[in-house]
Amino acid sequence: MNWRLLALVSGLLPVALQASPGWANSSLNPSIEEMCEGLVVINDKIGATAAPGTAMGARMQTELSLSPAQYGALWSLMKLTPTPTCTKLY
C-alpha cells in the first residue's frame, strides 16, 4: 500500500466533505403551506383524502418516494401546521 497516497487522501477527505453553500437561486423545498395546497385540491376536486392508509395516500407516498412512517410524519406535520390551507386537510 502506498502510504503517501493514503496520507494525502486522509488529509484531503475532511476538506472534500465540508458543507458548502448551495447553488440554487431559490429554495428547493416548498413550504408546508404549498404542500398542503396540492392535497387540498385532492380533497376539494376529487373528494378524496391523501391521508396515510388510503389509496390516494399510498399513491402520494409512492410519488414522493417515502416510507409509510415518513409519509405519516409528513401528513401529521401538515395537519398540525396552523395555516389557512393546512387546516382544511382531511
Helices and strands as residue ranges (DSSP letters): H 3-16, H 32-41, I 42-46, H 55-63, H 68-80, G 86-88
